[in-house]
Amino acid sequence: MVARGLRASARPGDRLYRLKWYVSGSRLDPTRVGGPGQPPWTSYAYLIDEHVIQVTEDLRMGTFGNWRETSLCVFGDELLAHVDDDLTGLLGTVLRRGGRPVGNVWSFGP
């Protein structure tokens, strides 16, 4: 779902950077991988034992997989428009929207 959303939201020439805590980062052009006749999509949004950040060069959109919180943060209006309903259906309760707690989540502070 996330890969499909990133490909659909990407602009020609965009670079998506993937950063993992213990491994060298990588980059790819979302419009040139994962489609018919293209190289396979090699990135992922979440791992069960490591933080994963995917972000476009201009920080316009991306994801942050937080294994400690067992959450996936998706940001950028373009990306959210493509994946919000599908991810909510798959993952369930949304923890935060716009950086603010929503749903049945306990929070401390403002």
Secondary structure, DSSP 8 states (H G I E B T S, - for coil): -HHHHHHHH--TT--EEEEESSS--EEE-GGGSSSTTS------S-BTTB-EEEEETTSSSEEEEETTTTEEEEE-HHHHHHHHHHHHHHH-S--EETTEE-SS------
